[in-house]
């Protein structure tokens, strides 16, 4: 999906933990398909949900 971020349409995803959309970052440029969480905190919190 794409969302508007600071006036620009950017590639984005919904975080599996917090369910909020987050936009692609430079470090994910080559593996954004594999990114499932908006942050390290959400990645670590995945087991707390469900
Ligand atoms: Zn998140």
mmCIF file of the protein (N, C-alpha, C, O) and its ligand, coordinates in Angstrom:
data_MODEL
# 
_entry.id   MODEL 
# 
loop_
_entity.id 
_entity.type 
_entity.pdbx_number_of_molecules 
1 polymer     1 
2 non-polymer 1 
# 
_entity_poly.entity_id                      1 
_entity_poly.type                           'polypeptide(L)' 
_entity_poly.nstd_linkage                   no 
_entity_poly.nstd_monomer                   no 
_entity_poly.pdbx_seq_one_letter_code       
;(UNK)(UNK)(UNK)(UNK)(UNK)(UNK)(UNK)(UNK)(UNK)(UNK)(UNK)(UNK)(UNK)(UNK)(UNK)(UNK)
(UNK)(UNK)(UNK)(UNK)(UNK)(UNK)(UNK)(UNK)(UNK)(UNK)(UNK)(UNK)(UNK)(UNK)(UNK)(UNK)
(UNK)(UNK)(UNK)(UNK)(UNK)(UNK)(UNK)(UNK)(UNK)(UNK)(UNK)(UNK)(UNK)(UNK)(UNK)(UNK)
(UNK)(UNK)
;
_entity_poly.pdbx_seq_one_letter_code_can   XXXXXXXXXXXXXXXXXXXXXXXXXXXXXXXXXXXXXXXXXXXXXXXXXX 
_entity_poly.pdbx_strand_id                 A 
# 
loop_
_entity_poly_seq.entity_id 
_entity_poly_seq.num 
_entity_poly_seq.mon_id 
_entity_poly_seq.hetero 
1 1  UNK n 
1 2  UNK n 
1 3  UNK n 
1 4  UNK n 
1 5  UNK n 
1 6  UNK n 
1 7  UNK n 
1 8  UNK n 
1 9  UNK n 
1 10 UNK n 
1 11 UNK n 
1 12 UNK n 
1 13 UNK n 
1 14 UNK n 
1 15 UNK n 
1 16 UNK n 
1 17 UNK n 
1 18 UNK n 
1 19 UNK n 
1 20 UNK n 
1 21 UNK n 
1 22 UNK n 
1 23 UNK n 
1 24 UNK n 
1 25 UNK n 
1 26 UNK n 
1 27 UNK n 
1 28 UNK n 
1 29 UNK n 
1 30 UNK n 
1 31 UNK n 
1 32 UNK n 
1 33 UNK n 
1 34 UNK n 
1 35 UNK n 
1 36 UNK n 
1 37 UNK n 
1 38 UNK n 
1 39 UNK n 
1 40 UNK n 
1 41 UNK n 
1 42 UNK n 
1 43 UNK n 
1 44 UNK n 
1 45 UNK n 
1 46 UNK n 
1 47 UNK n 
1 48 UNK n 
1 49 UNK n 
1 50 UNK n 
# 
loop_
_struct_asym.id 
_struct_asym.entity_id 
A 1 
B 2 
# 
loop_
_chem_comp.id 
_chem_comp.type 
_chem_comp.mon_nstd_flag 
UNK 'L-peptide linking' . 
ZN  non-polymer         . 
# 
_pdbx_entity_nonpoly.entity_id   2 
_pdbx_entity_nonpoly.name        ? 
_pdbx_entity_nonpoly.comp_id     ZN 
# 
_pdbx_nonpoly_scheme.asym_id         B 
_pdbx_nonpoly_scheme.entity_id       2 
_pdbx_nonpoly_scheme.mon_id          ZN 
_pdbx_nonpoly_scheme.ndb_seq_num     1 
_pdbx_nonpoly_scheme.pdb_seq_num     101 
_pdbx_nonpoly_scheme.auth_seq_num    101 
_pdbx_nonpoly_scheme.pdb_mon_id      ZN 
_pdbx_nonpoly_scheme.auth_mon_id     ZN 
_pdbx_nonpoly_scheme.pdb_strand_id   A 
_pdbx_nonpoly_scheme.pdb_ins_code    . 
# 
loop_
_atom_site.group_PDB 
_atom_site.id 
_atom_site.type_symbol 
_atom_site.label_atom_id 
_atom_site.label_alt_id 
_atom_site.label_comp_id 
_atom_site.label_asym_id 
_atom_site.label_entity_id 
_atom_site.label_seq_id 
_atom_site.pdbx_PDB_ins_code 
_atom_site.Cartn_x 
_atom_site.Cartn_y 
_atom_site.Cartn_z 
_atom_site.occupancy 
_atom_site.B_iso_or_equiv 
_atom_site.pdbx_formal_charge 
_atom_site.auth_seq_id 
_atom_site.auth_comp_id 
_atom_site.auth_asym_id 
_atom_site.auth_atom_id 
_atom_site.pdbx_PDB_model_num 
ATOM   1   N  N  . UNK A 1 1  ? 0.842  -1.195  0.000  1.00 0.00 ? 1   UNK A N  1 
ATOM   2   C  CA . UNK A 1 1  ? 0.000  0.000   0.000  1.00 0.00 ? 1   UNK A CA 1 
ATOM   3   C  C  . UNK A 1 1  ? 0.877  1.245   0.000  1.00 0.00 ? 1   UNK A C  1 
ATOM   4   O  O  . UNK A 1 1  ? 2.073  1.192   0.288  1.00 0.00 ? 1   UNK A O  1 
ATOM   5   N  N  . UNK A 1 2  ? 0.245  2.361   -0.332 1.00 0.00 ? 2   UNK A N  1 
ATOM   6   C  CA . UNK A 1 2  ? 0.988  3.627   -0.287 1.00 0.00 ? 2   UNK A CA 1 
ATOM   7   C  C  . UNK A 1 2  ? 0.217  4.627   0.554  1.00 0.00 ? 2   UNK A C  1 
ATOM   8   O  O  . UNK A 1 2  ? -1.012 4.679   0.500  1.00 0.00 ? 2   UNK A O  1 
ATOM   9   N  N  . UNK A 1 3  ? 0.923  5.399   1.311  1.00 0.00 ? 3   UNK A N  1 
ATOM   10  C  CA . UNK A 1 3  ? 0.294  6.447   2.108  1.00 0.00 ? 3   UNK A CA 1 
ATOM   11  C  C  . UNK A 1 3  ? 1.046  7.756   1.924  1.00 0.00 ? 3   UNK A C  1 
ATOM   12  O  O  . UNK A 1 3  ? 2.192  7.799   1.477  1.00 0.00 ? 3   UNK A O  1 
ATOM   13  N  N  . UNK A 1 4  ? 0.344  8.817   2.290  1.00 0.00 ? 4   UNK A N  1 
ATOM   14  C  CA . UNK A 1 4  ? 0.942  10.146  2.177  1.00 0.00 ? 4   UNK A CA 1 
ATOM   15  C  C  . UNK A 1 4  ? 1.777  10.434  3.417  1.00 0.00 ? 4   UNK A C  1 
ATOM   16  O  O  . UNK A 1 4  ? 1.284  10.375  4.544  1.00 0.00 ? 4   UNK A O  1 
ATOM   17  N  N  . UNK A 1 5  ? 3.048  10.747  3.191  1.00 0.00 ? 5   UNK A N  1 
ATOM   18  C  CA . UNK A 1 5  ? 3.946  11.039  4.302  1.00 0.00 ? 5   UNK A CA 1 
ATOM   19  C  C  . UNK A 1 5  ? 4.690  12.334  4.002  1.00 0.00 ? 5   UNK A C  1 
ATOM   20  O  O  . UNK A 1 5  ? 5.522  12.387  3.097  1.00 0.00 ? 5   UNK A O  1 
ATOM   21  N  N  . UNK A 1 6  ? 4.392  13.348  4.748  1.00 0.00 ? 6   UNK A N  1 
ATOM   22  C  CA . UNK A 1 6  ? 5.008  14.669  4.549  1.00 0.00 ? 6   UNK A CA 1 
ATOM   23  C  C  . UNK A 1 6  ? 4.918  15.123  3.089  1.00 0.00 ? 6   UNK A C  1 
ATOM   24  O  O  . UNK A 1 6  ? 5.891  15.584  2.494  1.00 0.00 ? 6   UNK A O  1 
ATOM   25  N  N  . UNK A 1 7  ? 3.719  14.973  2.545  1.00 0.00 ? 7   UNK A N  1 
ATOM   26  C  CA . UNK A 1 7  ? 3.493  15.472  1.197  1.00 0.00 ? 7   UNK A CA 1 
ATOM   27  C  C  . UNK A 1 7  ? 3.933  14.551  0.076  1.00 0.00 ? 7   UNK A C  1 
ATOM   28  O  O  . UNK A 1 7  ? 3.787  14.885  -1.100 1.00 0.00 ? 7   UNK A O  1 
ATOM   29  N  N  . UNK A 1 8  ? 4.473  13.386  0.437  1.00 0.00 ? 8   UNK A N  1 
ATOM   30  C  CA . UNK A 1 8  ? 4.919  12.459  -0.598 1.00 0.00 ? 8   UNK A CA 1 
ATOM   31  C  C  . UNK A 1 8  ? 4.255  11.111  -0.426 1.00 0.00 ? 8   UNK A C  1 
ATOM   32  O  O  . UNK A 1 8  ? 4.099  10.628  0.696  1.00 0.00 ? 8   UNK A O  1 
ATOM   33  N  N  . UNK A 1 9  ? 3.858  10.495  -1.541 1.00 0.00 ? 9   UNK A N  1 
ATOM   34  C  CA . UNK A 1 9  ? 3.337  9.145   -1.471 1.00 0.00 ? 9   UNK A CA 1 
ATOM   35  C  C  . UNK A 1 9  ? 4.512  8.196   -1.267 1.00 0.00 ? 9   UNK A C  1 
ATOM   36  O  O  . UNK A 1 9  ? 5.494  8.218   -2.009 1.00 0.00 ? 9   UNK A O  1 
ATOM   37  N  N  . UNK A 1 10 ? 4.379  7.366   -0.241 1.00 0.00 ? 10  UNK A N  1 
ATOM   38  C  CA . UNK A 1 10 ? 5.467  6.431   0.033  1.00 0.00 ? 10  UNK A CA 1 
ATOM   39  C  C  . UNK A 1 10 ? 4.922  5.028   0.216  1.00 0.00 ? 10  UNK A C  1 
ATOM   40  O  O  . UNK A 1 10 ? 3.778  4.824   0.623  1.00 0.00 ? 10  UNK A O  1 
ATOM   41  N  N  . UNK A 1 11 ? 5.770  4.081   -0.094 1.00 0.00 ? 11  UNK A N  1 
ATOM   42  C  CA . UNK A 1 11 ? 5.430  2.676   0.135  1.00 0.00 ? 11  UNK A CA 1 
ATOM   43  C  C  . UNK A 1 11 ? 5.273  2.469   1.638  1.00 0.00 ? 11  UNK A C  1 
ATOM   44  O  O  . UNK A 1 11 ? 6.110  2.921   2.419  1.00 0.00 ? 11  UNK A O  1 
ATOM   45  N  N  . UNK A 1 12 ? 4.200  1.783   2.045  1.00 0.00 ? 12  UNK A N  1 
ATOM   46  C  CA . UNK A 1 12 ? 3.953  1.606   3.472  1.00 0.00 ? 12  UNK A CA 1 
ATOM   47  C  C  . UNK A 1 12 ? 3.301  0.253   3.744  1.00 0.00 ? 12  UNK A C  1 
ATOM   48  O  O  . UNK A 1 12 ? 2.793  -0.413  2.842  1.00 0.00 ? 12  UNK A O  1 
ATOM   49  N  N  . UNK A 1 13 ? 3.332  -0.126  5.023  1.00 0.00 ? 13  UNK A N  1 
ATOM   50  C  CA . UNK A 1 13 ? 2.732  -1.379  5.466  1.00 0.00 ? 13  UNK A CA 1 
ATOM   51  C  C  . UNK A 1 13 ? 2.074  -1.161  6.808  1.00 0.00 ? 13  UNK A C  1 
ATOM   52  O  O  . UNK A 1 13 ? 2.328  -0.167  7.489  1.00 0.00 ? 13  UNK A O  1 
ATOM   53  N  N  . UNK A 1 14 ? 1.213  -2.115  7.186  1.00 0.00 ? 14  UNK A N  1 
ATOM   54  C  CA . UNK A 1 14 ? 0.654  -2.080  8.523  1.00 0.00 ? 14  UNK A CA 1 
ATOM   55  C  C  . UNK A 1 14 ? 1.505  -2.953  9.432  1.00 0.00 ? 14  UNK A C  1 
ATOM   56  O  O  . UNK A 1 14 ? 1.802  -4.104  9.113  1.00 0.00 ? 14  UNK A O  1 
ATOM   57  N  N  . UNK A 1 15 ? 1.885  -2.394  10.550 1.00 0.00 ? 15  UNK A N  1 
ATOM   58  C  CA . UNK A 1 15 ? 2.665  -3.140  11.531 1.00 0.00 ? 15  UNK A CA 1 
ATOM   59  C  C  . UNK A 1 15 ? 1.790  -4.240  12.133 1.00 0.00 ? 15  UNK A C  1 
ATOM   60  O  O  . UNK A 1 15 ? 0.637  -3.996  12.490 1.00 0.00 ? 15  UNK A O  1 
ATOM   61  N  N  . UNK A 1 16 ? 2.337  -5.439  12.243 1.00 0.00 ? 16  UNK A N  1 
ATOM   62  C  CA . UNK A 1 16 ? 1.550  -6.559  12.765 1.00 0.00 ? 16  UNK A CA 1 
ATOM   63  C  C  . UNK A 1 16 ? 1.260  -6.414  14.258 1.00 0.00 ? 16  UNK A C  1 
ATOM   64  O  O  . UNK A 1 16 ? 0.301  -6.999  14.761 1.00 0.00 ? 16  UNK A O  1 
ATOM   65  N  N  . UNK A 1 17 ? 2.063  -5.656  14.954 1.00 0.00 ? 17  UNK A N  1 
ATOM   66  C  CA . UNK A 1 17 ? 1.867  -5.510  16.395 1.00 0.00 ? 17  UNK A CA 1 
ATOM   67  C  C  . UNK A 1 17 ? 0.935  -4.348  16.728 1.00 0.00 ? 17  UNK A C  1 
ATOM   68  O  O  . UNK A 1 17 ? -0.072 -4.541  17.409 1.00 0.00 ? 17  UNK A O  1 
ATOM   69  N  N  . UNK A 1 18 ? 1.252  -3.173  16.267 1.00 0.00 ? 18  UNK A N  1 
ATOM   70  C  CA . UNK A 1 18 ? 0.458  -1.995  16.652 1.00 0.00 ? 18  UNK A CA 1 
ATOM   71  C  C  . UNK A 1 18 ? -0.604 -1.640  15.623 1.00 0.00 ? 18  UNK A C  1 
ATOM   72  O  O  . UNK A 1 18 ? -1.431 -0.761  15.867 1.00 0.00 ? 18  UNK A O  1 
ATOM   73  N  N  . UNK A 1 19 ? -0.594 -2.313  14.472 1.00 0.00 ? 19  UNK A N  1 
ATOM   74  C  CA . UNK A 1 19 ? -1.605 -2.108  13.424 1.00 0.00 ? 19  UNK A CA 1 
ATOM   75  C  C  . UNK A 1 19 ? -1.600 -0.712  12.835 1.00 0.00 ? 19  UNK A C  1 
ATOM   76  O  O  . UNK A 1 19 ? -2.583 -0.275  12.236 1.00 0.00 ? 19  UNK A O  1 
ATOM   77  N  N  . UNK A 1 20 ? -0.502 -0.022  13.007 1.00 0.00 ? 20  UNK A N  1 
ATOM   78  C  CA . UNK A 1 20 ? -0.398 1.313   12.421 1.00 0.00 ? 20  UNK A CA 1 
ATOM   79  C  C  . UNK A 1 20 ? 0.447  1.249   11.154 1.00 0.00 ? 20  UNK A C  1 
ATOM   80  O  O  . UNK A 1 20 ? 1.373  0.445   11.050 1.00 0.00 ? 20  UNK A O  1 
ATOM   81  N  N  . UNK A 1 21 ? 0.113  2.106   10.198 1.00 0.00 ? 21  UNK A N  1 
ATOM   82  C  CA . UNK A 1 21 ? 0.925  2.129   8.991  1.00 0.00 ? 21  UNK A CA 1 
ATOM   83  C  C  . UNK A 1 21 ? 2.289  2.753   9.243  1.00 0.00 ? 21  UNK A C  1 
ATOM   84  O  O  . UNK A 1 21 ? 2.418  3.729   9.982  1.00 0.00 ? 21  UNK A O  1 
ATOM   85  N  N  . UNK A 1 22 ? 3.300  2.175   8.616  1.00 0.00 ? 22  UNK A N  1 
ATOM   86  C  CA . UNK A 1 22 ? 4.638  2.763   8.692  1.00 0.00 ? 22  UNK A CA 1 
ATOM   87  C  C  . UNK A 1 22 ? 5.216  2.789   7.287  1.00 0.00 ? 22  UNK A C  1 
ATOM   88  O  O  . UNK A 1 22 ? 4.924  1.921   6.464  1.00 0.00 ? 22  UNK A O  1 
ATOM   89  N  N  . UNK A 1 23 ? 6.025  3.776   7.030  1.00 0.00 ? 23  UNK A N  1 
ATOM   90  C  CA . UNK A 1 23 ? 6.565  3.937   5.680  1.00 0.00 ? 23  UNK A CA 1 
ATOM   91  C  C  . UNK A 1 23 ? 7.960  3.333   5.586  1.00 0.00 ? 23  UNK A C  1 
ATOM   92  O  O  . UNK A 1 23 ? 8.659  3.130   6.578  1.00 0.00 ? 23  UNK A O  1 
ATOM   93  N  N  . UNK A 1 24 ? 8.319  3.059   4.349  1.00 0.00 ? 24  UNK A N  1 
ATOM   94  C  CA . UNK A 1 24 ? 9.618  2.438   4.079  1.00 0.00 ? 24  UNK A CA 1 
ATOM   95  C  C  . UNK A 1 24 ? 10.747 3.350   4.545  1.00 0.00 ? 24  UNK A C  1 
ATOM   96  O  O  . UNK A 1 24 ? 10.652 4.575   4.465  1.00 0.00 ? 24  UNK A O  1 
ATOM   97  N  N  . UNK A 1 25 ? 11.808 2.732   5.030  1.00 0.00 ? 25  UNK A N  1 
ATOM   98  C  CA . UNK A 1 25 ? 13.005 3.481   5.416  1.00 0.00 ? 25  UNK A CA 1 
ATOM   99  C  C  . UNK A 1 25 ? 14.180 3.044   4.553  1.00 0.00 ? 25  UNK A C  1 
ATOM   100 O  O  . UNK A 1 25 ? 14.174 1.985   3.926  1.00 0.00 ? 25  UNK A O  1 
ATOM   101 N  N  . UNK A 1 26 ? 15.179 3.906   4.553  1.00 0.00 ? 26  UNK A N  1 
ATOM   102 C  CA . UNK A 1 26 ? 16.338 3.628   3.698  1.00 0.00 ? 26  UNK A CA 1 
ATOM   103 C  C  . UNK A 1 26 ? 16.911 2.234   3.937  1.00 0.00 ? 26  UNK A C  1 
ATOM   104 O  O  . UNK A 1 26 ? 17.267 1.524   2.997  1.00 0.00 ? 26  UNK A O  1 
ATOM   105 N  N  . UNK A 1 27 ? 16.994 1.857   5.208  1.00 0.00 ? 27  UNK A N  1 
ATOM   106 C  CA . UNK A 1 27 ? 17.621 0.567   5.518  1.00 0.00 ? 27  UNK A CA 1 
ATOM   107 C  C  . UNK A 1 27 ? 16.783 -0.617  5.040  1.00 0.00 ? 27  UNK A C  1 
ATOM   108 O  O  . UNK A 1 27 ? 17.278 -1.740  4.952  1.00 0.00 ? 27  UNK A O  1 
ATOM   109 N  N  . UNK A 1 28 ? 15.512 -0.358  4.734  1.00 0.00 ? 28  UNK A N  1 
ATOM   110 C  CA . UNK A 1 28 ? 14.639 -1.444  4.269  1.00 0.00 ? 28  UNK A CA 1 
ATOM   111 C  C  . UNK A 1 28 ? 14.488 -1.443  2.758  1.00 0.00 ? 28  UNK A C  1 
ATOM   112 O  O  . UNK A 1 28 ? 13.738 -2.250  2.209  1.00 0.00 ? 28  UNK A O  1 
ATOM   113 N  N  . UNK A 1 29 ? 15.181 -0.562  2.093  1.00 0.00 ? 29  UNK A N  1 
ATOM   114 C  CA . UNK A 1 29 ? 14.969 -0.364  0.670  1.00 0.00 ? 29  UNK A CA 1 
ATOM   115 C  C  . UNK A 1 29 ? 15.030 -1.686  -0.093 1.00 0.00 ? 29  UNK A C  1 
ATOM   116 O  O  . UNK A 1 29 ? 14.267 -1.903  -1.034 1.00 0.00 ? 29  UNK A O  1 
ATOM   117 N  N  . UNK A 1 30 ? 15.935 -2.560  0.314  1.00 0.00 ? 30  UNK A N  1 
ATOM   118 C  CA . UNK A 1 30 ? 16.131 -3.797  -0.440 1.00 0.00 ? 30  UNK A CA 1 
ATOM   119 C  C  . UNK A 1 30 ? 15.359 -4.992  0.102  1.00 0.00 ? 30  UNK A C  1 
ATOM   120 O  O  . UNK A 1 30 ? 15.318 -6.044  -0.535 1.00 0.00 ? 30  UNK A O  1 
ATOM   121 N  N  . UNK A 1 31 ? 14.754 -4.841  1.260  1.00 0.00 ? 31  UNK A N  1 
ATOM   122 C  CA . UNK A 1 31 ? 14.030 -5.997  1.804  1.00 0.00 ? 31  UNK A CA 1 
ATOM   123 C  C  . UNK A 1 31 ? 12.708 -5.598  2.464  1.00 0.00 ? 31  UNK A C  1 
ATOM   124 O  O  . UNK A 1 31 ? 12.294 -6.202  3.453  1.00 0.00 ? 31  UNK A O  1 
ATOM   125 N  N  . UNK A 1 32 ? 12.060 -4.589  1.917  1.00 0.00 ? 32  UNK A N  1 
ATOM   126 C  CA . UNK A 1 32 ? 10.819 -4.115  2.540  1.00 0.00 ? 32  UNK A CA 1 
ATOM   127 C  C  . UNK A 1 32 ? 9.750  -5.209  2.543  1.00 0.00 ? 32  UNK A C  1 
ATOM   128 O  O  . UNK A 1 32 ? 8.877  -5.209  3.411  1.00 0.00 ? 32  UNK A O  1 
ATOM   129 N  N  . UNK A 1 33 ? 9.802  -6.124  1.606  1.00 0.00 ? 33  UNK A N  1 
ATOM   130 C  CA . UNK A 1 33 ? 8.841  -7.234  1.584  1.00 0.00 ? 33  UNK A CA 1 
ATOM   131 C  C  . UNK A 1 33 ? 8.915  -8.061  2.859  1.00 0.00 ? 33  UNK A C  1 
ATOM   132 O  O  . UNK A 1 33 ? 7.920  -8.648  3.284  1.00 0.00 ? 33  UNK A O  1 
ATOM   133 N  N  . UNK A 1 34 ? 10.084 -8.105  3.464  1.00 0.00 ? 34  UNK A N  1 
ATOM   134 C  CA . UNK A 1 34 ? 10.274 -8.945  4.646  1.00 0.00 ? 34  UNK A CA 1 
ATOM   135 C  C  . UNK A 1 34 ? 10.026 -8.210  5.950  1.00 0.00 ? 34  UNK A C  1 
ATOM   136 O  O  . UNK A 1 34 ? 9.987  -8.823  7.017  1.00 0.00 ? 34  UNK A O  1 
ATOM   137 N  N  . UNK A 1 35 ? 9.859  -6.908  5.865  1.00 0.00 ? 35  UNK A N  1 
ATOM   138 C  CA . UNK A 1 35 ? 9.666  -6.122  7.082  1.00 0.00 ? 35  UNK A CA 1 
ATOM   139 C  C  . UNK A 1 35 ? 8.215  -6.211  7.525  1.00 0.00 ? 35  UNK A C  1 
ATOM   140 O  O  . UNK A 1 35 ? 7.312  -5.912  6.743  1.00 0.00 ? 35  UNK A O  1 
ATOM   141 N  N  . UNK A 1 36 ? 7.976  -6.618  8.763  1.00 0.00 ? 36  UNK A N  1 
ATOM   142 C  CA . UNK A 1 36 ? 6.614  -6.813  9.254  1.00 0.00 ? 36  UNK A CA 1 
ATOM   143 C  C  . UNK A 1 36 ? 6.248  -5.882  10.398 1.00 0.00 ? 36  UNK A C  1 
ATOM   144 O  O  . UNK A 1 36 ? 5.074  -5.749  10.744 1.00 0.00 ? 36  UNK A O  1 
ATOM   145 N  N  . UNK A 1 37 ? 7.241  -5.242  10.982 1.00 0.00 ? 37  UNK A N  1 
ATOM   146 C  CA . UNK A 1 37 ? 6.985  -4.412  12.162 1.00 0.00 ? 37  UNK A CA 1 
ATOM   147 C  C  . UNK A 1 37 ? 7.573  -3.023  11.974 1.00 0.00 ? 37  UNK A C  1 
ATOM   148 O  O  . UNK A 1 37 ? 8.591  -2.847  11.304 1.00 0.00 ? 37  UNK A O  1 
ATOM   149 N  N  . UNK A 1 38 ? 6.904  -2.027  12.585 1.00 0.00 ? 38  UNK A N  1 
ATOM   150 C  CA . UNK A 1 38 ? 7.330  -0.645  12.375 1.00 0.00 ? 38  UNK A CA 1 
ATOM   151 C  C  . UNK A 1 38 ? 8.601  -0.325  13.133 1.00 0.00 ? 38  UNK A C  1 
ATOM   152 O  O  . UNK A 1 38 ? 9.322  0.607   12.777 1.00 0.00 ? 38  UNK A O  1 
ATOM   153 N  N  . UNK A 1 39 ? 8.881  -1.095  14.179 1.00 0.00 ? 39  UNK A N  1 
ATOM   154 C  CA . UNK A 1 39 ? 10.014 -0.748  15.022 1.00 0.00 ? 39  UNK A CA 1 
ATOM   155 C  C  . UNK A 1 39 ? 10.538 -1.992  15.721 1.00 0.00 ? 39  UNK A C  1 
ATOM   156 O  O  . UNK A 1 39 ? 9.894  -3.041  15.744 1.00 0.00 ? 39  UNK A O  1 
ATOM   157 N  N  . UNK A 1 40 ? 11.713 -1.840  16.281 1.00 0.00 ? 40  UNK A N  1 
ATOM   158 C  CA . UNK A 1 40 ? 12.301 -2.932  17.046 1.00 0.00 ? 40  UNK A CA 1 
ATOM   159 C  C  . UNK A 1 40 ? 11.396 -3.296  18.222 1.00 0.00 ? 40  UNK A C  1 
ATOM   160 O  O  . UNK A 1 40 ? 11.257 -4.466  18.576 1.00 0.00 ? 40  UNK A O  1 
ATOM   161 N  N  . UNK A 1 41 ? 10.794 -2.287  18.810 1.00 0.00 ? 41  UNK A N  1 
ATOM   162 C  CA . UNK A 1 41 ? 9.917  -2.527  19.960 1.00 0.00 ? 41  UNK A CA 1 
ATOM   163 C  C  . UNK A 1 41 ? 8.732  -3.406  19.556 1.00 0.00 ? 41  UNK A C  1 
ATOM   164 O  O  . UNK A 1 41 ? 8.388  -4.352  20.265 1.00 0.00 ? 41  UNK A O  1 
ATOM   165 N  N  . UNK A 1 42 ? 8.124  -3.100  18.446 1.00 0.00 ? 42  UNK A N  1 
ATOM   166 C  CA . UNK A 1 42 ? 6.993  -3.903  17.977 1.00 0.00 ? 42  UNK A CA 1 
ATOM   167 C  C  . UNK A 1 42 ? 7.453  -5.308  17.610 1.00 0.00 ? 42  UNK A C  1 
ATOM   168 O  O  . UNK A 1 42 ? 6.736  -6.281  17.846 1.00 0.00 ? 42  UNK A O  1 
ATOM   169 N  N  . UNK A 1 43 ? 8.617  -5.411  17.047 1.00 0.00 ? 43  UNK A N  1 
ATOM   170 C  CA . UNK A 1 43 ? 9.128  -6.728  16.671 1.00 0.00 ? 43  UNK A CA 1 
ATOM   171 C  C  . UNK A 1 43 ? 9.286  -7.597  17.926 1.00 0.00 ? 43  UNK A C  1 
ATOM   172 O  O  . UNK A 1 43 ? 8.995  -8.793  17.907 1.00 0.00 ? 43  UNK A O  1 
ATOM   173 N  N  . UNK A 1 44 ? 9.747  -6.979  19.004 1.00 0.00 ? 44  UNK A N  1 
ATOM   174 C  CA . UNK A 1 44 ? 9.945  -7.730  20.245 1.00 0.00 ? 44  UNK A CA 1 
ATOM   175 C  C  . UNK A 1 44 ? 8.631  -7.984  20.970 1.00 0.00 ? 44  UNK A C  1 
ATOM   176 O  O  . UNK A 1 44 ? 8.515  -8.932  21.747 1.00 0.00 ? 44  UNK A O  1 
ATOM   177 N  N  . UNK A 1 45 ? 7.653  -7.141  20.714 1.00 0.00 ? 45  UNK A N  1 
ATOM   178 C  CA . UNK A 1 45 ? 6.362  -7.279  21.388 1.00 0.00 ? 45  UNK A CA 1 
ATOM   179 C  C  . UNK A 1 45 ? 5.425  -8.264  20.707 1.00 0.00 ? 45  UNK A C  1 
ATOM   180 O  O  . UNK A 1 45 ? 4.314  -8.491  21.185 1.00 0.00 ? 45  UNK A O  1 
ATOM   181 N  N  . UNK A 1 46 ? 5.851  -8.843  19.614 1.00 0.00 ? 46  UNK A N  1 
ATOM   182 C  CA . UNK A 1 46 ? 4.917  -9.661  18.831 1.00 0.00 ? 46  UNK A CA 1 
ATOM   183 C  C  . UNK A 1 46 ? 4.329  -10.807 19.643 1.00 0.00 ? 46  UNK A C  1 
ATOM   184 O  O  . UNK A 1 46 ? 3.188  -11.207 19.406 1.00 0.00 ? 46  UNK A O  1 
ATOM   185 N  N  . UNK A 1 47 ? 5.091  -11.345 20.600 1.00 0.00 ? 47  UNK A N  1 
ATOM   186 C  CA . UNK A 1 47 ? 4.578  -12.471 21.364 1.00 0.00 ? 47  UNK A CA 1 
ATOM   187 C  C  . UNK A 1 47 ? 3.592  -12.042 22.450 1.00 0.00 ? 47  UNK A C  1 
ATOM   188 O  O  . UNK A 1 47 ? 2.812  -12.854 22.948 1.00 0.00 ? 47  UNK A O  1 
ATOM   189 N  N  . UNK A 1 48 ? 3.634  -10.781 22.804 1.00 0.00 ? 48  UNK A N  1 
ATOM   190 C  CA . UNK A 1 48 ? 2.728  -10.284 23.830 1.00 0.00 ? 48  UNK A CA 1 
ATOM   191 C  C  . UNK A 1 48 ? 1.299  -10.204 23.313 1.00 0.00 ? 48  UNK A C  1 
ATOM   192 O  O  . UNK A 1 48 ? 0.348  -10.285 24.090 1.00 0.00 ? 48  UNK A O  1 
ATOM   193 N  N  . UNK A 1 49 ? 1.149  -10.044 22.004 1.00 0.00 ? 49  UNK A N  1 
ATOM   194 C  CA . UNK A 1 49 ? -0.173 -9.967  21.403 1.00 0.00 ? 49  UNK A CA 1 
ATOM   195 C  C  . UNK A 1 49 ? -0.599 -11.356 20.977 1.00 0.00 ? 49  UNK A C  1 
ATOM   196 O  O  . UNK A 1 49 ? 0.136  -12.058 20.283 1.00 0.00 ? 49  UNK A O  1 
ATOM   197 N  N  . UNK A 1 50 ? -1.763 -11.740 21.387 1.00 0.00 ? 50  UNK A N  1 
ATOM   198 C  CA . UNK A 1 50 ? -2.291 -13.079 21.090 1.00 0.00 ? 50  UNK A CA 1 
ATOM   199 C  C  . UNK A 1 50 ? -1.462 -14.183 21.714 1.00 0.00 ? 50  UNK A C  1 
ATOM   200 O  O  . UNK A 1 50 ? -1.780 -15.361 21.553 1.00 0.00 ? 50  UNK A O  1 
HETATM 201 ZN ZN . ZN  B 2 .  ? 4.309  -1.160  15.319 1.00 0.00 ? 101 ZN  A ZN 1 
# 
